[in-house]
Amino acid sequence: MALTNNDILKKLRVALKMRDDDIVEVLALVDFKISKSELGAFFRNEDHPKYMECQDQILRNFLNGLIIHKRGPREDKRDPSIKRANEAKNTSKD
């Protein structure tokens, strides 16, 4: 029996102790909007009439949002002047 995207999303929700509100916020970090009722359809039993299969795009966006949620936004490595400006701000606060 292979894990579906729904199973992976359910297991991550339990392991990270996340509520539906938390998952909606994580998805919002990558500009992916979803309602709590749409999200709830992924957590239903497969035989439920309102069950929806979690598509790859939703799981991918959740994982990308989770990275931002846990680590913070990605630094732009292409423009070193931005990095220097951020470092200057951080040292001036100390």
ABEGO torsion letter per residue (X at the ends): XBBBAAAAAAAAAAAAGBBAAAAAAAAAAAGBBBBAAAAAAAABBAABAABBBBBAAAAAAAAAAAAAAAAEBBBBAABAAAAAAAAAAAAAAX
